[in-house]
Amino acid sequence: MGFQGLTDEPWAFLAPLRPPRAKTGRPRVEDRKVLHGILDGRVTGCRWCDMPRPYGADQTAWRRFQELQEKGVWHQILQALLDWGYTLGKVKVEAVAVDSTRVEAKKGGKV
């Protein structure tokens, strides 16, 4: 299943979280186009260099992905979407499953 793209409603919802456009320098590639490329790559699992051309250059998508990661924007987007889901009643935490594994280490470092 491929990525279908963001409709206008979620795109407008993400507007406050998107970085502002630079006032000087070379114009940025359209944010929506690049974000669709990033999300398509993460959903389909393709390599950056295999990103479909309609989304623009793979180097631009990778660079923008890194920039958003360094600024903590992905975490802000996730939190905002969770909050939005709670208010719409689409996200509920009625049960939580936690899975873990415990391995006892032997003295001397040999397993």
GUNU-277670 format. One record per atom (N, C-alpha, C): atom name; x, y, z. Coordinates in steps of 0.05 Angstrom, whole numbers. Atoms other than C-alpha are relative to their C-alpha. Layout:
N
+----+--------+--------+--------+
!  a !     px !     py !     pz !
+----+--------+--------+--------+
! CA !      X !      Y !      Z !
...
+----+--------+--------+--------+
//
This chain:
111
+----+--------+--------+--------+
!  a !     px !     py !     pz !
+----+--------+--------+--------+
!  N !     17 !    -24 !      0 !
! CA !      0 !      0 !      0 !
!  C !     18 !     25 !      0 !
!  N !    -16 !    -24 !      2 !
! CA !     29 !     67 !    -20 !
!  C !    -12 !     23 !     16 !
!  N !      9 !    -24 !    -14 !
! CA !     23 !    135 !     11 !
!  C !    -19 !     15 !    -17 !
!  N !     21 !    -14 !     15 !
! CA !    -40 !    172 !    -11 !
!  C !      3 !     30 !      0 !
!  N !     -3 !    -29 !     -1 !
! CA !    -18 !    243 !      7 !
!  C !    -19 !     12 !     21 !
!  N !     16 !    -14 !    -21 !
! CA !    -45 !    292 !     58 !
!  C !    -21 !     16 !    -14 !
!  N !     22 !    -17 !     10 !
! CA !   -112 !    323 !     45 !
!  C !      3 !     28 !     12 !
!  N !     -2 !    -28 !    -10 !
! CA !   -124 !    397 !     59 !
!  C !     -4 !      3 !     30 !
!  N !      5 !     -3 !    -29 !
! CA !   -150 !    386 !    130 !
!  C !     25 !     -6 !     17 !
!  N !    -24 !      4 !    -16 !
! CA !    -88 !    352 !    159 !
!  C !     23 !     19 !     -7 !
!  N !    -21 !    -19 !      9 !
! CA !    -43 !    398 !    118 !
!  C !     -4 !     27 !     15 !
!  N !      6 !    -25 !    -15 !
! CA !    -77 !    459 !    150 !
!  C !      6 !     -4 !     30 !
!  N !     -5 !      6 !    -28 !
! CA !    -72 !    425 !    218 !
!  C !     30 !      2 !      6 !
!  N !    -29 !      0 !     -5 !
! CA !      4 !    419 !    210 !
!  C !     13 !     28 !     -5 !
!  N !    -11 !    -26 !      7 !
! CA !     12 !    492 !    188 !
!  C !     17 !     13 !     22 !
!  N !    -16 !    -13 !    -21 !
! CA !     35 !    519 !    256 !
!  C !     26 !    -15 !      6 !
!  N !    -24 !     16 !     -7 !
! CA !     87 !    463 !    262 !
!  C !     21 !      1 !    -22 !
!  N !    -19 !     -1 !     22 !
! CA !    120 !    475 !    195 !
!  C !     19 !     24 !      4 !
!  N !    -19 !    -22 !     -3 !
! CA !    184 !    517 !    195 !
!  C !     -7 !     23 !    -19 !
!  N !      6 !    -23 !     17 !
! CA !    176 !    588 !    167 !
!  C !     18 !      0 !    -24 !
!  N !    -16 !     -3 !     24 !
! CA !    201 !    603 !     97 !
!  C !     21 !     22 !      5 !
!  N !    -22 !    -19 !     -3 !
! CA !    267 !    640 !     93 !
!  C !     -7 !     25 !    -16 !
!  N !      5 !    -26 !     13 !
! CA !    263 !    714 !     75 !
!  C !     20 !      6 !    -22 !
!  N !    -21 !     -4 !     20 !
! CA !    327 !    712 !     34 !
!  C !     10 !    -26 !    -10 !
!  N !    -12 !     24 !     11 !
! CA !    365 !    663 !     -8 !
!  C !    -17 !    -14 !    -21 !
!  N !     13 !     16 !     21 !
! CA !    343 !    610 !    -57 !
!  C !    -28 !     -9 !     11 !
!  N !     26 !      9 !     -9 !
! CA !    268 !    594 !    -54 !
!  C !      0 !    -30 !      6 !
!  N !      2 !     28 !     -8 !
! CA !    252 !    528 !    -19 !
!  C !    -19 !    -14 !    -19 !
!  N !     18 !     17 !     14 !
! CA !    220 !    471 !    -55 !
!  C !    -26 !     -1 !     16 !
!  N !     26 !     -1 !    -13 !
! CA !    145 !    469 !    -38 !
!  C !      0 !    -21 !     23 !
!  N !      0 !     17 !    -24 !
! CA !    138 !    440 !     33 !
!  C !    -18 !    -24 !     -3 !
!  N !     19 !     22 !      2 !
! CA !     77 !    398 !     17 !
!  C !     11 !    -22 !    -18 !
!  N !    -12 !     19 !     19 !
! CA !    112 !    364 !    -42 !
!  C !     22 !    -16 !     14 !
!  N !    -22 !     13 !    -14 !
! CA !    174 !    348 !      0 !
!  C !    -11 !    -18 !     23 !
!  N !     11 !     16 !    -22 !
! CA !    133 !    324 !     60 !
!  C !    -13 !    -25 !    -11 !
!  N !     12 !     24 !     12 !
! CA !     94 !    277 !     15 !
!  C !     21 !    -20 !     -8 !
!  N !    -22 !     17 !      6 !
! CA !    160 !    250 !    -10 !
!  C !     11 !    -14 !     24 !
!  N !    -10 !     12 !    -25 !
! CA !    185 !    239 !     61 !
!  C !    -19 !    -21 !     10 !
!  N !     20 !     19 !    -10 !
! CA !    121 !    205 !     83 !
!  C !     -3 !    -24 !    -18 !
!  N !      2 !     23 !     19 !
! CA !    117 !    162 !     20 !
!  C !     23 !    -19 !      5 !
!  N !    -23 !     17 !     -5 !
! CA !    187 !    137 !     33 !
!  C !     -1 !    -15 !     26 !
!  N !      2 !     13 !    -26 !
! CA !    174 !    122 !    105 !
!  C !    -22 !    -21 !      0 !
!  N !     22 !     19 !      1 !
! CA !    108 !     87 !     90 !
!  C !      7 !    -25 !    -17 !
!  N !     -6 !     22 !     18 !
! CA !    133 !     45 !     32 !
!  C !     26 !    -14 !      7 !
!  N !    -26 !     12 !     -7 !
! CA !    202 !     33 !     61 !
!  C !     21 !      2 !    -21 !
!  N !    -19 !     -2 !     21 !
! CA !    238 !     53 !     -2 !
!  C !     25 !     16 !      9 !
!  N !    -24 !    -16 !     -5 !
! CA !    309 !     81 !     -2 !
!  C !     -5 !     28 !    -10 !
!  N !      3 !    -28 !      8 !
! CA !    316 !    156 !     -9 !
!  C !      4 !      3 !    -30 !
!  N !     -7 !     -3 !     28 !
! CA !    347 !    148 !    -78 !
!  C !    -22 !    -12 !    -18 !
!  N !     22 !     12 !     15 !
! CA !    285 !    108 !   -100 !
!  C !    -26 !     15 !      3 !
!  N !     24 !    -15 !     -4 !
! CA !    236 !    161 !    -80 !
!  C !    -12 !      9 !    -27 !
!  N !     12 !     -7 !     26 !
! CA !    186 !    175 !   -137 !
!  C !      6 !     30 !     -7 !
!  N !     -8 !    -26 !     10 !
! CA !    206 !    236 !   -179 !
!  C !    -22 !     22 !      5 !
!  N !     19 !    -22 !     -4 !
! CA !    139 !    274 !   -171 !
!  C !      4 !     14 !     27 !
!  N !     -4 !    -12 !    -26 !
! CA !    161 !    288 !    -99 !
!  C !     25 !     18 !      1 !
!  N !    -25 !    -16 !      1 !
! CA !    225 !    323 !   -121 !
!  C !     25 !    -16 !      4 !
!  N !    -26 !     13 !     -3 !
! CA !    298 !    308 !   -109 !
!  C !      2 !    -15 !     27 !
!  N !     -3 !     15 !    -25 !
! CA !    314 !    254 !    -58 !
!  C !     18 !     13 !     20 !
!  N !    -19 !    -15 !    -18 !
! CA !    371 !    297 !    -30 !
!  C !    -16 !     21 !     15 !
!  N !     16 !    -21 !    -14 !
! CA !    321 !    352 !    -14 !
!  C !    -17 !    -12 !     21 !
!  N !     17 !     13 !    -20 !
! CA !    274 !    304 !     21 !
!  C !     16 !    -10 !     23 !
!  N !    -17 !     10 !    -22 !
! CA !    330 !    273 !     61 !
!  C !     10 !     23 !     18 !
!  N !    -10 !    -23 !    -15 !
! CA !    358 !    341 !     81 !
!  C !    -22 !     12 !     17 !
!  N !     23 !    -11 !    -15 !
! CA !    289 !    367 !    101 !
!  C !     -8 !    -19 !     23 !
!  N !      6 !     20 !    -21 !
! CA !    276 !    302 !    140 !
!  C !     19 !      4 !     24 !
!  N !    -20 !     -4 !    -21 !
! CA !    341 !    312 !    179 !
!  C !     -4 !     26 !     14 !
!  N !      5 !    -27 !    -12 !
! CA !    326 !    386 !    191 !
!  C !    -23 !     -1 !     19 !
!  N !     24 !      3 !    -17 !
! CA !    257 !    369 !    219 !
!  C !      6 !    -17 !     24 !
!  N !     -8 !     17 !    -22 !
! CA !    288 !    314 !    262 !
!  C !     16 !     16 !     21 !
!  N !    -17 !    -15 !    -18 !
! CA !    341 !    360 !    291 !
!  C !    -15 !     21 !     16 !
!  N !     16 !    -21 !    -14 !
! CA !    290 !    413 !    309 !
!  C !    -23 !    -11 !     17 !
!  N !     20 !     12 !    -16 !
! CA !    244 !    363 !    342 !
!  C !    -29 !      2 !    -11 !
!  N !     27 !     -4 !     12 !
! CA !    187 !    376 !    293 !
!  C !    -16 !    -26 !     -2 !
!  N !     15 !     25 !      2 !
! CA !    170 !    303 !    283 !
!  C !    -13 !     -8 !     26 !
!  N !     11 !      5 !    -26 !
! CA !    159 !    295 !    358 !
!  C !    -24 !     18 !      5 !
!  N !     22 !    -19 !     -3 !
! CA !    115 !    358 !    358 !
!  C !    -24 !     -9 !    -17 !
!  N !     21 !      9 !     18 !
! CA !     75 !    331 !    299 !
!  C !    -14 !    -24 !     12 !
!  N !     12 !     23 !    -12 !
! CA !     64 !    264 !    333 !
!  C !    -17 !      7 !     24 !
!  N !     15 !     -8 !    -24 !
! CA !     42 !    297 !    398 !
!  C !    -26 !     15 !     -8 !
!  N !     23 !    -15 !      9 !
! CA !     -5 !    345 !    361 !
!  C !    -21 !    -19 !    -12 !
!  N !     19 !     19 !     12 !
! CA !    -36 !    287 !    321 !
!  C !    -14 !    -17 !     22 !
!  N !     12 !     15 !    -22 !
! CA !    -47 !    247 !    385 !
!  C !    -20 !     17 !     15 !
!  N !     19 !    -18 !    -13 !
! CA !    -80 !    307 !    419 !
!  C !    -25 !      4 !    -17 !
!  N !     22 !     -4 !     18 !
! CA !   -123 !    318 !    358 !
!  C !    -18 !    -26 !     -1 !
!  N !     15 !     25 !      0 !
! CA !   -143 !    244 !    357 !
!  C !    -16 !     -4 !     26 !
!  N !     14 !      1 !    -26 !
! CA !   -162 !    248 !    431 !
!  C !    -25 !     17 !     -1 !
!  N !     23 !    -18 !      1 !
! CA !   -207 !    308 !    419 !
!  C !    -22 !    -10 !    -19 !
!  N !     20 !     11 !     18 !
! CA !   -241 !    273 !    360 !
!  C !    -11 !    -26 !      9 !
!  N !      9 !     26 !    -10 !
! CA !   -250 !    210 !    400 !
!  C !     10 !    -24 !    -16 !
!  N !    -10 !     21 !     16 !
! CA !   -210 !    169 !    351 !
!  C !     24 !    -15 !     13 !
!  N !    -22 !     12 !    -15 !
! CA !   -153 !    154 !    399 !
!  C !     -8 !     -3 !     29 !
!  N !      7 !      5 !    -27 !
! CA !   -168 !    121 !    465 !
!  C !     21 !    -19 !     13 !
!  N !    -19 !     17 !    -15 !
! CA !   -122 !     91 !    517 !
!  C !    -16 !    -15 !     21 !
!  N !     16 !     15 !    -19 !
! CA !   -166 !     39 !    549 !
!  C !     16 !    -25 !     10 !
!  N !    -17 !     23 !     -7 !
! CA !   -114 !    -17 !    549 !
!  C !     27 !      5 !    -12 !
!  N !    -27 !     -3 !     10 !
! CA !    -39 !    -17 !    542 !
!  C !     14 !    -26 !      4 !
!  N !    -15 !     24 !     -2 !
! CA !      4 !    -76 !    527 !
!  C !     30 !      7 !     -1 !
!  N !    -28 !     -4 !     -1 !
! CA !     77 !    -76 !    546 !
!  C !     14 !    -27 !     -2 !
!  N !    -15 !     25 !      4 !
! CA !    125 !   -129 !    522 !
!  C !     29 !      5 !      6 !
!  N !    -29 !     -3 !     -6 !
! CA !    195 !   -139 !    549 !
!  C !     12 !    -27 !      4 !
!  N !    -15 !     24 !     -4 !
! CA !    249 !   -190 !    555 !
!  C !     22 !      6 !     20 !
!  N !    -21 !     -3 !    -20 !
! CA !    296 !   -199 !    614 !
!  C !     19 !    -23 !     -3 !
!  N !    -21 !     20 !      2 !
! CA !    362 !   -234 !    606 !
!  C !     19 !      5 !     23 !
!  N !    -18 !     -2 !    -22 !
! CA !    404 !   -247 !    667 !
!  C !     29 !     -3 !    -10 !
!  N !    -28 !      2 !      8 !
! CA !    478 !   -233 !    656 !
!  C !     15 !    -16 !     21 !
!  N !    -17 !     16 !    -17 !
! CA !    527 !   -283 !    684 !
!  C !     25 !     16 !      8 !
!  N !    -25 !    -13 !     -8 !
! CA !    587 !   -259 !    724 !
!  C !     22 !    -10 !    -18 !
!  N !    -22 !      6 !     17 !
! CA !    649 !   -257 !    682 !
!  C !     -5 !      6 !    -29 !
!  N !      6 !    -10 !     27 !
! CA !    613 !   -233 !    620 !
!  C !     -6 !    -22 !    -20 !
!  N !      5 !     21 !     19 !
! CA !    602 !   -302 !    588 !
!  C !    -30 !     -7 !      2 !
!  N !     28 !      6 !      1 !
! CA !    532 !   -319 !    566 !
!  C !     -4 !    -29 !     -9 !
+----+--------+--------+--------+
//
